[in-house]
Amino acid sequence: MINEVEVSGIEVFAYHGCMEEEARLGGKFIVDVVVTTDFMKAAQTDELVDTIDYVRMREIVVEEMGIRSKLIEHVGYRILNRYRQEFKNMIKARIKVRKLNPPIKGAVKEVAITIEG
């Protein structure tokens, strides 16, 4: 059976961006993650070890967002790779990284990338 574990709206203050001001001042990001797995064993055993730990999902996001990247594409891909390394029962994952109030001329609420694999 295919199931999903989702953690939405992970708020992080980070220093991603190509401009020097972004590296110095930082900005607010929101990350949404979905891991596809089969958690039927956990549904039967009621044991955390038999599913994807959503606390660890969030921790990995915070750790990777803490490492500066110029591009949110780069940090999103790092999160995906960490999930692949740590969650052996993961089938695939979807990571969405949103950068709020990007330094773009004009009124732009956010920019975002989504990586799935």
Sequence and secondary structure as in RCSB ss.txt:
>XXXX:A:sequence
MINEVEVSGIEVFAYHGCMEEEARLGGKFIVDVVVTTDFMKAAQTDELVDTIDYVRMREIVVEEMGIRSKLIEHV
GYRILNRYRQEFKNMIKARIKVRKLNPPIKGAVKEVAITIEG
>XXXX:A:secstr
  EEEEEEEEEEEE  SSSHHHHHH EEEEEEEEEEE  HHHHHH  GGGS  HHHHHHHHHHHHTS  S HHHH
HHHHHHHHHHH TTEEEEEEEEEEES S SS   EEEEEEE 
